[in-house]
Amino acid sequence: MSTNNADTTLREVAIELGDCRSCRGCIDLNPDVFEWDEVLDMPFVNRSEVSEDEVQDIMNCCPEGCIVFVDD
C-alpha cells in the first residue's frame, strides 16, 4: 500500500487586506490562486478552494501573514 503525505483536502483561502502591504509575493508564488486587481490596486484570490500544499509556501513567506484559511 502506497502512502501519500500530500494534503489534498480543499480549504478556503483569503487575503486579509487590512494587513497587506501589496508586495505581490502571493501572486509571484501562486499566480494560479492569486491575481492583481489593476482597478482597485490590490491582490485578490482568483481560486479560493485550494489544497494546503498549494499555498503553504506563500503563507510562510508573506511578510504580514495576511494569507489565511477561512475555516481556521
C-alpha positions in Angstrom: 0.0 0.0 0.0 1.3 3.4 -1.0 1.2 6.3 1.4 0.9 9.9 0.2 1.8 12.6 2.6 0.4 15.4 0.4 -2.7 17.0 1.8 -5.3 17.2 -0.9 -8.2 18.4 1.2 -9.6 21.6 -0.3 -9.8 24.6 2.0 -11.0 28.2 1.5 -8.1 30.7 1.4 -8.4 34.5 1.8 -6.2 37.6 1.9 -6.6 39.9 5.0 -6.3 43.1 3.0 -6.0 45.4 6.1 -2.6 43.8 6.8 -1.5 43.5 3.2 1.4 45.8 2.0 0.9 44.9 -1.7 4.2 43.2 -2.1 2.7 40.9 -4.7 4.6 37.9 -3.3 1.4 35.8 -3.3 1.0 36.5 -7.0 4.6 35.7 -7.7 4.5 32.4 -5.8 0.9 31.3 -6.7 -0.3 33.0 -9.9 -3.0 30.4 -10.4 -4.5 31.2 -7.0 -3.8 35.0 -6.6 -4.1 37.8 -9.0 -3.7 41.6 -9.0 -6.7 43.9 -9.5 -5.4 46.9 -11.5 -8.5 49.0 -10.8 -8.5 48.6 -7.1 -4.7 48.3 -6.9 -4.7 45.2 -4.6 -4.4 41.5 -4.7 -7.4 39.1 -4.8 -8.0 35.4 -4.6 -8.8 34.0 -8.0 -9.5 30.5 -6.8 -10.5 30.3 -3.2 -10.6 26.5 -2.9 -7.1 25.2 -2.6 -5.1 22.4 -1.0 -2.9 23.4 1.9 0.2 22.4 -0.1 -0.7 24.9 -2.8 -0.4 27.9 -0.5 1.8 26.8 2.3 4.9 28.5 0.9 3.3 31.9 0.5 1.7 31.6 3.9 5.2 31.1 5.3 6.7 33.9 3.2 4.0 36.6 3.4 5.7 39.5 5.3 2.4 40.4 7.1 0.9 36.9 7.4 -2.2 38.0 5.6 -2.8 34.8 3.6 -5.2 32.8 5.8 -7.5 29.8 5.7 -11.1 31.0 6.3 -12.0 27.8 8.2 -9.3 28.2 10.9 
